[in-house]
Structures are given as C-alpha cells and as structure tokens.
Amino acid sequence: MSAQHHGLHSKLTLGGLLVTLGIIYGDIGTSPLYVMKAIIGLHTINADIVLGGISCIFWTLTLQTTIKYVLITLSADNHGEGGIFALYALVKRTKVKWLIIPAIIGGSALLADGIITPPISVSSAVEGIRSFYPDINTVPIVIGILFALFYIQQFGTKLVGKFFAPMMLLWFGMLGVLGVLQIMDHPDVFRAINPYYAYHLLTIHPEGFYVLGFVFLCTTGAEALYSDMGHCGRKNIRISWIFVKTTLVLNYFGQAAYLIQHEGQTLMELGDGKNGNPFYLIMADWFQPAGIVIATIAAVIASQALISGSFTLINEAMRLNFWPKVKIKYPTELKGQLYIPSINWLLLAGCIMVVLHFEESSNMEAAYGLAIVLCMIMTTMLLNYYMIMKRVSWYFITPIILIYVVIEFSFLIANLKKFTHGGYVTLFIACALIGVMATWFKAKKISKMYTKIVKIADYKKVLAELSVDLSIPKYATHLVYMTNANRVDEIEEKVMFSILQKRPKRADIYWFVHVNILSEPYKTEYKVTEIVKDDLFRIDFNLGFREPTKINLMFKEVLRDMVKKGEVDVTSRYESLSKNNIIGDFKFVLSEKFLSNDSDMRWDEKIIMNTYFMIKKLSLSEEKAFGLDSSSVKIEKFPLVLHPPEKMCLTRIQ
C-alpha cells in the first residue's frame, strides 16, 4: 500500500471529511426523498404506522448502518479497500472453498441494484416539479439527466468531484433544518425512539411486518458505503457519519411530525392531487423550487457514487477471475479513479429500461431493495468467517451474527412481497450476472485443470542449443511468452511445443513473464530469475488487484533496470545493428485456446465451456488486456482437449 494511501486511511482531515460527504453518502443521503412516501403509500395517514415506521427507520439506521457497517464491517478492510470482493479476497485465505458463492451472489446483487438506484433517486427528485406543473411527464427529463450523468463518466469526476462535497454539505444541512422546523411544532414525535413503537407496528398491526420492505430503503446505501471505503478512509467515514445520521434522523422525524398533524388524510390530498411526497410537503412554498433543484443535484451525486462503485466492483471481479477482461481507462491521475466503457453503457441501458418500465418513482419503490438485502446477507456470511480468521471470541461472534441474520432475513421476507411488483427485474439482472461470474470462474478452473505443466529443467539443454543453431532462421532477438505457471521452475507444455515444434523459434534470449494478482489492492513488485545464463529469464510481476496490467510498459522498465545493473545485454545480435548499439526486436507470443472437437465432456462442462468461449468473443483480447503493442504480438491457437478420448483400437489389414 502506498504511503499516500496509508496517510489517507490513518489521517482525519477536514478536507477528507468533506470529500467523504461528496462520495460516500449519496444513496443513504437521498433516501428521505422516498422512504416515508413509500411507507404511507396511498393509505390514509395513521399515527401508529407513522410512529412505528419512524421507530423502525431509527433502529435500522442504528443497528444496520451504524453498528454493522460503520463500526464492524469497516474494520474488515483489505489494505484500506472495502467492498464484498475485497472482503472475499481477505477470507479466501481461510481455504473455505464455498465462500466464493456468497461473494458472487453478493457482488451480482449489488450491481443489479445499481441499475435501479440512479432512476429512483433522480425520479423522486424530479417529480417535485409536479408541485408547479401537475401534468408534466417527468420520464424524458429523468432519462436526459441520466444520459448526461453517464456521458460525463469518460472524462473522469475530478472536476465534478470538487463540486460534490459543498453540494452534499448543503443537502445534509437542508435535511436537518427542514426536519427541525417541523419537530419544533410537534416535539412529541421523539417518543418513537422507544423501540416499543417499532415492535408494536411489526407484531400487532395486520400489514405492519411488510412495512419493513419500505423501511429497508433507508439503509440500502450501507453496502455502497463499505465499497467506497478506499476513496476516503475509515476514520473520515466514521466521523462524518455522526453528522450525516443526525441530519437524516432529524429529517425523518420532521416528516413524521408533519404527517401525524395530518392524520386521517392521504398524501395526494395533502399535495392537492399534485406531488404527495412528505419530503416536499414539509417545505415552505417559497422554498420548494430551490429544494427541488438541490434534491435533483443530490440525486445525481448519489448516482455518481454508485456508478464509480460499479466500476470498482467489476475491476475487482476481473482480477478475481469472476468477470471477462474488459477495457479499463484511467481518466484522471487519481489512484482509485477508473472508467469501464462497456459497464458504463450497460448501466445506462439498464437505467433507461427501468425508467421506461416503471415510469414513476412510487413504482420503483415497490421493486427496490430485494437484491440489496441478499447482498447484505452474503456480507454477513463473509464477515462471520473474517471474525473467525481474526480469532475473535465465539461468544462475541455468535450473538452478533445471530442478531444480523434475524434482522436481514426479516428484511428479506418483507421484501419478497416486492417480487411481483417489479422486484423480479433486479433479481433477473442479478441472476444473469451470477450466471456470467460463476461460468467464467468455473471455466477458468476447468481450463487450468487441463493445462499440462512441465519442468523447465528438462528443456534447458535444447533451448541453449536452439539459441545458437544457425541452420534455423532467427524468429526474434527477444522472444517473450506470458505464462500462468506459478512456480519458477515450471512452464506450460504448450509453450515448449510452440518454441520447439510449432515452427521452431530461434531467439537470442527467451523470456517467460508471469503476472500474479495479489489479494491486496495496491502493490507493484517484480522478481527476475535467470534460468539459463544469458539465454532464459523469468519475470514475476506481483500486482495489487486494483493495479492496471500494463505489461508492455512494465516489461520495458524491468529491462532498463536490468541493463543498468549489467544483468542483460538487450543490444541486437545482428552484426550491423550491434556495432551501432541498436536495441534488439521483441516478439510477444500469446496462446489462445479453442475447444477441441476431440473433447469428451460431461453435459455440464459442455454448457460451461461453450458459454465461456461465447463470452470470451465479446471480451477484451489477451494482448489488449495485458496492454501489449499489437504490432509485436503473435497469437497462436491451441486446442483445449477436455477428457481426451481413450486410445483408439485400430486393426491393420494387409
């Protein structure tokens, strides 16, 4: 981990706190726009439901967001990085193989809910315009805002980021002030802090338990908060959360105070048939236009946080072999900042489809939260193993995990009611993502199983002789092979087949390059091993799972270092070029597998491998994934033979 990153995570600064406001709290911070509106729905306002709902919100923010995520889960950082994949990279060391299942399900569910978060936040904010133009169609406005938001991703968010922090400070300040103004008229609302009101609603009221499905919306951003830890640092998140939670609670209680004073009416009646959203109803008429603008900007910022989180998630998934290689761009100099074009446009397409399908934010509320609760349950599972790994006492682990299993399964059961109301949309997307991740991981495993590894020692002599055999035309001065073999003394059989048999390739120096992705985010180390004096070298790159794999640039840097230390002579061996100190040519050879017709596969292997090769066609080519210059790359195709057929019994006849 770089010193700069270490400083970020150990320091508590005013600047850090401001940046945290701008990046981390988008999703949780914009929840007052729709939570109370979803709880009341089309029903008449009932004081028991309002007080019970607000009590549930207070205790959900306390138990779920504050204790589980801000206090416990943020401690499970992987060198300062958070998120379900960073947590999986940590617990992977326990060698419990099935933990990959919660990691894949959780990551997919988080991405799937990322498709509904921008539409619901932006729609809820924009629908405030109906206070002035009751018949306006907000769908084109919402789609326009979303398109602009996704379009600017390619330029990086450095410029916009400076605008985020003061804007979110203004937003949270507005939430607090609006809440306080209402509470002053009805301070009695604070009695809802007593958990009895939540218990009363959940157990006595006939529909009370299912209110949890809407209450859950107040904590949906907790998982994204954990994913974004790498951008701001644990201390900054924990301290700024005190301010954020205070303003959220004040706003929720303010909305409740207003609603209790209008018991027996419906939200539509309160909004004169226009915009029946308690968030806007608690504003003074003169302030509403400014409130709508501030809310819309806050909703856009909330969406931005989730888009950045999705890029980070996919980048980590690629490194963990859960996702096909896709193009990654680094639009700014900021370490954690990346842009994945394919994911950006896929997310936009998903968001537009959600807006067109649901049209109203009230319809989206009915679908929202079902996938994210699955993600939270999966995080709890991984957290359990993390605490075991850290040797936390069982009498501390057991009650904590039990409490959260009960809370989260209650949320899951309450959210299951949303399945028919649109929850199937996010679950369908999550299942598709789980399918891609599981197939890719399993296919990589199968492919590795059928890759034959040989000892380099058996080929040292022939390689040394081939290097000086003038009867074979020279293929390249430096011949470089990418290898997946983990041990320095081993290599794939296909590499040796390529050098010795698939048109013998004479070179002055052979290089084997191996990239090892570490379970920590930021590290760039390499190790050089000389296998045959002046003839064969192996370079091992140890890269953090957040580091870009730019092999071309890294390889050149290693060579410069080796030349400086006199370990290798990279000058061309051609006489005319050598005396003029011209550097020799480099040729990279990459092998591309295809499924052999000779494979005798089981039905499940057939489905996995055929799907894998189909997805592979859509993904990034090997040379682009390794950041190689295509002019110096040779791609060789090799058959992947699974379960080769037994020896065929042929009879020779005269």
Secondary structure, 3 states (H helix, E strand, C coil): CCHHHHHHHHCCCHHHHHHHHHHCCHHHHCHHHCHHHHHHCCCCCCHHHHHHHHHHHHHHHHHHHHHHHHHHHHHCCECCECCHHHHHHHHHHHCCHHHHHHHHHHHHHHHHHCCCHHHHHHHHHHHHHHHCCCCCCCHHHHHHHHHHHHHHHHHCCHHHHHHHHHHHHHHHHHHHHHHHHHHHHCHHHHHHHCCHHHHHHHHCCCCHHHHHHHHHHHHCCHHHHHHCHHHHCHHHHHHHHHHHHHHHHHHHHHHHHHHHCCCCCCHHHHCCCCCCCHHHHCCCHHHHHHHHHHHHHHHHHHHHHHHHHHHHHHHHHHHCCCCCCCCCECCCCCCCCCECHHHHHHHHHHHHHHHHHHCCHHHHHHHCCHHHHHHHHHHHHHHHHHHHHCCCCHHHHHHHHHHHHHHHHHHHHHHHCCHHHCHHHHHHHHHHHHHHHHHHHHHHHHHHHCCCEEEHHHHHHHHHHHHCCCCCCEEEEEEEEEECCCCCCEEEHHHHHHHHCCCCCEEEEEEEEEEEECCCCCCEEEEEEEEECCCEEEEEEEECCCCCCCHHHHHHHHHHHHHHCCCCCCECCCHHHHCCCCECCEEEEEEEEEECCCCCCCHHHHHHHHHHHHHHHHCCCHHHHCCCCHHHEEEEEEEECCCCCCCCCCCCCC
